[in-house]
Amino acid sequence: QHDEAERDQGEAGQRAALLARMGASDPPLVLDVRSPKEYAAGHISGAVNLPYDQVEDRVDELGTSRDRQVVVYCEHGPRAFRALGALEDAGFRDLRHLEGDMSGWRKKQLPCTGC
């Protein structure tokens, strides 16, 4: 129970930090690696959709700066981790996984486009 409560608190802090950074002058790139159908059914406002299995082939669409922070999420986590590996291989240096992914975002009723 205690570990779960700490994890929930950590996820909440990460989500709050992301929301604050998205309004900053240098927001992170928020990358939704789910399918276009899942993205259309609801996504984090401002997120770019690039399915996880296309990241390696389409990485140039994310811009030339490999120093910009990139926050990656899917629905539950596995696809995000695959995409993070491809981004790391492409030279991105500031990579983050959104803990809780989209399911956690929805559960907390945070701002969502199309939800």
DABEL-V280107 format. One line per field, one symbol per residue. ss: DSSP state (h for helix, s for strand, l for the rest). psi: psi as a letter, one per 20 degrees, with the letter a starting at -180 (. if undefined). A space follows every 10 residues. Layout:
ss: ???
psi: ???
//
This chain:
ss: lhhhhhhhhh hhhhhhhhhh hhllllllss sslllhhhhh llsslllssl lhhhhhhhhh hhllllllls sssllllhhh hhhhhhhhhl llllssslll hhhhhhhlll lssll
psi: gggggggggg gggggghggg hhjrhmqrpo ookrqhgggh iprppiqppn qhjigghjhh ijrhojippp ppqbgigghg hghhghgghi jphmpqpopi bhhhgghjlr pppj.
//
